[in-house]
């Protein structure tokens, strides 16, 4: 099962765009449906929308399910249009700190999810090696691809790839649940501010040379 996050932040420290996708096979899809039903939801859509409400809200959400041409893989997506501020109890926070914007997302950080039965020393059925092998097998099919676009140049981040105002994180298996997303960027100048500075500078230069010429 693969998770893909694609988010964009504006200069006011709000989400400008967010798309969360899950790609899985027919077995995984059936498991999601069973999970939704057992949790009291009428559909996967209702379950996902409710689970991500704190992060991307519940309004202006486009939900889609797309099977590939062979119907072996399905991608389930939630995409938000319009700006949104994550709630205070969300694992995603975006804050203005001095002249920077700090973005943190601990949605996937959950080290206990990788814990094998042997870690409790309470399983009489499996050896430590057998338990670890089973845990690794269950986690091997999980992946995370996280893409973030900040409003200004990124000054600091724990991302694998950083280019100007964009960052990427990629993880598989147990590493997914040890992933914390962090990035700090500049706050961009107001639109047109650079142009105003340029005009003032040019005017000052012209005035300077004008004074010299008169002398």
JOQUI-V487313 format. One record per residue. N is the residue number from 0. RES is the residue in one small letter. PHI is phi in whole degrees, -180 to 180 (none if undefined). OMEGA is omega in degrees with one decimal (NA if undefined). Layout:
((N & RES & PHI & OMEGA) (N & RES & PHI & OMEGA))
This chain:
((0 & x & none & -178.1) (1 & x & -112 & 177.8) (2 & x & -110 & 177.0) (3 & x & -128 & 176.3) (4 & x & -116 & 177.2) (5 & x & -135 & -175.7) (6 & x & -128 & 179.0) (7 & x & -134 & -177.1) (8 & x & -112 & 177.7) (9 & x & -97 & -174.1) (10 & x & -69 & 179.1) (11 & x & -94 & 179.2) (12 & x & 66 & 174.3) (13 & x & -120 & 172.6) (14 & x & -73 & 177.3) (15 & x & -95 & 178.0) (16 & x & -154 & 177.2) (17 & x & -151 & 175.9) (18 & x & -137 & 180.0) (19 & x & -117 & -177.0) (20 & x & -129 & 174.2) (21 & x & -125 & 177.3) (22 & x & -112 & -177.9) (23 & x & -150 & 178.0) (24 & x & -100 & -176.5) (25 & x & -62 & 178.6) (26 & x & -66 & 178.3) (27 & x & -64 & 179.0) (28 & x & -64 & 178.5) (29 & x & -64 & 178.4) (30 & x & -65 & 177.7) (31 & x & -65 & 178.6) (32 & x & -64 & 179.4) (33 & x & -65 & 178.9) (34 & x & -64 & 179.2) (35 & x & -63 & -179.0) (36 & x & -64 & -178.5) (37 & x & -67 & 179.3) (38 & x & -92 & 177.0) (39 & x & 90 & 178.8) (40 & x & -95 & -179.1) (41 & x & -83 & -177.7) (42 & x & -162 & 175.1) (43 & x & -64 & -180.0) (44 & x & -57 & -178.8) (45 & x & -64 & -179.8) (46 & x & -64 & -178.2) (47 & x & -66 & -179.5) (48 & x & -60 & 179.4) (49 & x & -67 & -176.9) (50 & x & -67 & -176.7) (51 & x & -104 & -179.0) (52 & x & -57 & -177.1) (53 & x & -68 & -176.1) (54 & x & -88 & -175.8) (55 & x & -124 & 178.9) (56 & x & 83 & -178.9) (57 & x & -120 & 179.4) (58 & x & -100 & 178.8) (59 & x & 57 & -179.6) (60 & x & -106 & 175.4) (61 & x & -103 & 179.6) (62 & x & -106 & 179.5) (63 & x & -138 & 172.6) (64 & x & -129 & -177.9) (65 & x & -126 & 174.2) (66 & x & -86 & 174.5) (67 & x & -74 & -173.1) (68 & x & -63 & 179.1) (69 & x & -93 & -178.6) (70 & x & 55 & 176.5) (71 & x & -105 & 179.5) (72 & x & -132 & 176.6) (73 & x & -128 & 176.5) (74 & x & -114 & 179.1) (75 & x & -104 & -174.3) (76 & x & -132 & 168.9) (77 & x & -120 & -179.3) (78 & x & -127 & -178.1) (79 & x & -104 & 171.9) (80 & x & -113 & -177.1) (81 & x & 94 & -176.1) (82 & x & -75 & -178.5) (83 & x & -157 & 175.1) (84 & x & -109 & 179.2) (85 & x & -56 & -178.5) (86 & x & -67 & -175.2) (87 & x & -65 & 179.3) (88 & x & -99 & 176.1) (89 & x & -81 & 175.9) (90 & x & -83 & 175.5) (91 & x & -107 & 178.1) (92 & x & -128 & 176.5) (93 & x & -132 & -174.6) (94 & x & -133 & 171.2) (95 & x & -91 & 178.7) (96 & x & -125 & -173.6) (97 & x & 56 & -179.8) (98 & x & -106 & 179.7) (99 & x & -131 & 173.3) (100 & x & -119 & -177.8) (101 & x & -109 & -177.8) (102 & x & -116 & 178.4) (103 & x & -135 & 177.4) (104 & x & -139 & 179.7) (105 & x & -107 & -176.8) (106 & x & -53 & -175.4) (107 & x & -93 & -175.7) (108 & x & -69 & -177.8) (109 & x & -161 & -176.6) (110 & x & -54 & -178.7) (111 & x & -67 & -179.9) (112 & x & -69 & -178.7) (113 & x & -98 & -176.9) (114 & x & -72 & 178.3) (115 & x & -94 & -179.4) (116 & x & -54 & -177.7) (117 & x & -69 & -179.6) (118 & x & -66 & -179.9) (119 & x & -85 & -174.6) (120 & x & 55 & -176.6) (121 & x & -123 & -179.1) (122 & x & -105 & 179.3) (123 & x & -87 & -171.8) (124 & x & -98 & -176.1) (125 & x & -131 & 172.8) (126 & x & -75 & 179.3) (127 & x & -60 & -179.6) (128 & x & -65 & 179.7) (129 & x & -64 & -179.5) (130 & x & -64 & 179.3) (131 & x & -65 & 179.2) (132 & x & -64 & 179.4) (133 & x & -66 & 179.4) (134 & x & -63 & 179.4) (135 & x & -65 & 179.3) (136 & x & -65 & -179.4) (137 & x & -68 & -176.5) (138 & x & -88 & -172.4) (139 & x & -62 & -177.3) (140 & x & -90 & -177.9) (141 & x & -97 & 178.5) (142 & x & -143 & 178.4) (143 & x & -136 & 173.0) (144 & x & -125 & -173.0) (145 & x & -121 & -178.3) (146 & x & -121 & -177.5) (147 & x & -130 & 174.2) (148 & x & -120 & 180.0) (149 & x & -94 & -177.1) (150 & x & -74 & 179.5) (151 & x & -136 & -179.4) (152 & x & -59 & 179.9) (153 & x & -76 & -177.4) (154 & x & -95 & -177.5) (155 & x & -155 & -179.3) (156 & x & -170 & 174.1) (157 & x & -102 & -179.0) (158 & x & -68 & 176.8) (159 & x & -74 & -178.5) (160 & x & -129 & 177.7) (161 & x & -132 & 176.4) (162 & x & -141 & -179.4) (163 & x & 58 & -177.7) (164 & x & -107 & -178.4) (165 & x & -121 & -179.5) (166 & x & -140 & -179.4) (167 & x & -137 & 173.4) (168 & x & -128 & 178.6) (169 & x & -138 & -179.0) (170 & x & -146 & 177.4) (171 & x & -136 & 176.6) (172 & x & 59 & -177.2) (173 & x & -62 & -179.3) (174 & x & -63 & 179.2) (175 & x & -59 & -175.6) (176 & x & -86 & 172.9) (177 & x & -116 & -175.6) (178 & x & -98 & 171.6) (179 & x & -113 & -179.4) (180 & x & -95 & -179.8) (181 & x & -146 & 175.5) (182 & x & -155 & 176.6) (183 & x & -126 & -177.1) (184 & x & -127 & 172.8) (185 & x & -69 & 169.6) (186 & x & -94 & -175.8) (187 & x & -66 & 177.1) (188 & x & -65 & 177.5) (189 & x & -61 & 179.2) (190 & x & -55 & 177.6) (191 & x & 88 & -177.4) (192 & x & -63 & 178.8) (193 & x & -62 & 179.6) (194 & x & -64 & 178.9) (195 & x & -62 & 178.9) (196 & x & -61 & -179.4) (197 & x & -64 & -179.8) (198 & x & -64 & 178.9) (199 & x & -62 & -179.4) (200 & x & -64 & -179.5) (201 & x & -64 & 179.6) (202 & x & -62 & -180.0) (203 & x & -65 & 179.9) (204 & x & -64 & 179.6) (205 & x & -62 & 179.4) (206 & x & -64 & 179.7) (207 & x & -62 & -179.0) (208 & x & -70 & 177.8) (209 & x & -67 & 179.2) (210 & x & -66 & -180.0) (211 & x & -63 & -177.4) (212 & x & -65 & -179.6) (213 & x & -64 & 179.7) (214 & x & -69 & NA))
